[in-house]
Amino acid sequence: MIPNEHLQESAAFTEAEAEYLAENFIGRVATVSVSGQPHVVPVAYRFDGKAVTFSGWNLASSLKYRNLMANDKVAFVVDDVVSTDPWRARGVEIRGKAEPASSKSGVSMIRIIPLNIRSWGLGA
């Protein structure tokens, strides 16, 4: 059993962060291989108000899945550019822990438990 001081609580999303994640559906997930090599790929995701879940074609044989099974640390970013003149970008970055999950149809999925959330440009 892990002592309580080592347990990490899930981070909570602000209302603006939750709305932004709910209105988008493509993000980028970053993983790290056993040898320390970073890997970033776009994924379609779902947001349930507390965590992000994603799947993918042949997920169990993908590099992102293998990386996450060896090292559950993950970063996930959803962002966009609202305007180029003036420049206005916005986004949400989630750093957390990935865990395998299953949907009702039995499809393998990954759930990202947020431990640290950062956002930018979500205000007016």
N, C-alpha and C positions, 0 to 999 in steps of 0.2 A: 504494500500500500504506500502511496506517495504521501509524505507529510503535507499538511494543509498549506504551509508556507510556500510550497512549490506548485500548488494548483493555480492555474491562471483562469481568471474570470473572463467571460465573453464581454467584449466591448459593445456598447450600445450606439446605434445610429441616431443622428439628429433627424428631425422631421424632414429637413431639406435633403439630407443624404439619402434617406429612405425613399423619398419621392423621386429623386434622380435615378437611383438604381432600379426602381419599379418601372420607370418609363423607357429604359434602355434594355437591350437584350444581348449585346456583344461586348465582351471584355477581353482582357489579356491576362493570362495566368502565367506566373513565373515560378519555376521549380529549379532545384539544384540536383545534379547527379551525384553519385557516390564519390566521383573524382573531383567534385567542386565546380563542374562546368554548368553555367546558367543556361536555362532553356525557357523561352517565352513564346507562347502561341495564343492566337485568338480562339475564343470559345463562346458559344451561345450559353446563356445562363438563365437561371430563375432566381428571384429574390423573394423570400417569404417574410421580410420585415426584420429578421434576426440573423440570417445567414444566406450565403450564396451557394447554389448547387449547380453543377454542370455535369454534362456527360460528353459523349462524342462517339463517332463511329469507331467500333472496335476498341473501346476505351481500355480494356484490360491488357491489350498488347501495345498500347501507345507508350512513348517515351515519358510523357508527363505522368502517366499512371505509375510506371516503374519508378520514376524519381520520387513520387509522393509516397510510395510504399516503403522506400528506403529512408526518406527524410520528409517528415510531415510538415515542415515549414513551407509556407507558400505566401506569395504576394499576388494580388489581383487588382487590376486597374480598369476603370471605365472612365473614359474622357471624351471630350469633343471640343471643337472650336465653334463658338457661337458667332464670332465676328472677326474679320481680319483688319478692319479699319473703323474703329480702333480695335486693337487686338484684345480678344476676350476668350479665354479658354476656361473650361470648368471640368471637374472630375472628382472621383473618389478613389482612394487607394486603401486597400484592406491588406493588412499583414496578419497572418494567423496560422491556424493549424488545419490541415486537411484530413478528412476521414472518409473512408468508403461508406457509401449509403446505397440503398436500393429504392427504386420507384415501385409503384403498385404493379407495373408490368414486369418487374424483375430485372429491368435494365440496370447495369452497374452505373453508379453515379459517384461523384465526389462532392462532399459538403465542406465548405470553408467556414470554420468557426473564427469570427473576427476577434483578434486580441488587441489590435491597434488600428484605428481608422483615422485617415487624414482626408481632407477635402479642400477644394479651392474653387473660387468663382461661382459658387451656387447662389450667392446673394444677388440682388438686383443687378 
